[in-house]
Amino acid sequence: WFDLGIERCHDFMTHKMYKQCESLVAELHESLRKNGNDDKSQTAKLLQVYAVRIQLTMKLIEVLAMNDNGYDETEYNQLQFNLRELIDITRGIMTNVDIIDNKAMSIIYECWAKVYATSNDWNNCYKYFKESFLLYQQIAHKNTTKCLKSLLISYMILSSLPQETAEQDKIPNPFAMDEISVYQNHHEIVIINNLVNAFESDDINSFNKLLKQQHETDAFITKYLALVQLRLQGKALCNLVKSYDRVKLAWLCHKLGMKLDGVEKLIVKLIIDGELNGRLDQVNMFLILKERDNKANAILNALSVWCKSVNTLRNTINSRAANKSSSFGGGMRGGGMSGFGGFGMSDYFDDDINDDLYVMDQSFLSWN
């Protein structure tokens, strides 16, 4: 009776019959209680009930958030609170159980991963999507490929985040795992596998084309694929502008395949996140990069200082040479060094001619 009830709950959720699912899972949960508390001897069944309750709560949150007419904020916050509470309860149960049910835990891990995604904790998100996928795979569950898509999305986002230290290890491509590599040519995974390849190659044009071929109905995958695209566009933008002092926004739109409004929002986000040091000139439609973040400018400034030091040294040598030549001027035909066809040292190193010979103008590295 219990197993049949759990299956019925999943059917209700599949057909979006959330009220019926809520009533049935409450009845199942009540059968596992003693004196109003969970029966600790029924941990395996309790995990199945909590898996349904977590999944149902997340579905209700999604439905509420996607309401075009807005939603009751109090109800939304209550559902979020319930979700956190359910997650804490499942963690407590898992510490006291030796044998876990793969089906229940695969669902719980998947839900945990999604909650971590909403909190931008991508390390734990990736970790629990991987755990969920491996459990789904062991029982040949229908959600295996969908979970793998979510795993690959979390991998792309996590690998695109700035590393805290230079020594931080790069996250290996999930397809390097034997359990995942067998899905590389699966008809449901081919497109997202190609998206991963385009992402790792920083090929924004191929990524945008492939994304148009991805027809996904899952709300989570659709939402976070858009975030992956945004991360790649941000990465591409930073690479495009790193050699310039200023860049036209129209050129960035062309290179990134984005509209002007999208490029402006992306630039603002990158500046706020500290990934881009510059300012947006919306009057002249330019992105102005600040000098302290421009390596080319740093090199140019250092070269300019060095050249000025060389010029100062040269002038000192010329001055001393001129003084010496004047002291010997009476004994040389033609009046000293100028007697050699008028080729005096002070003429050759004339400051008016050579001051800017090795000093590049700032506009040299500018893109117009």
Buried (B, 14 or more C-beta within 10 A) or exposed (E): EEEEBBEBBBEBBEEEBBEBBBEBBEEBBEEBEEEEEBEEEBBEBBBBBBBBBBBBBBBBBBBBEEEEEEBEEEEBEEBBEBBEEBBEBBEEBEEEBEEBBBBBBBBBBBBBBBBBBBEEBBEBBBBBBBBBBBBBBEEEBEBBBBBBBBBBBBBBBBBBEEEEEEEEEEBEBBBEEEEBEEBEEEEEBBBBBBBBBBBBEEBBEBBBEBBEEBEBEEBBBEBBBEBBBBBBBBBBBEEBBEBBBBBBBEBBBEBBBBEEEBBBEBBEEBBEEEBBEBEBEEEEBBBBBEBEEBEBBEEBEEEBEEBEEEBEEBEEEBEEBBEEBEEEBEEEEEEBBBBEEEEBBBEEBEEEEBEEEEBBEEEEBEBE
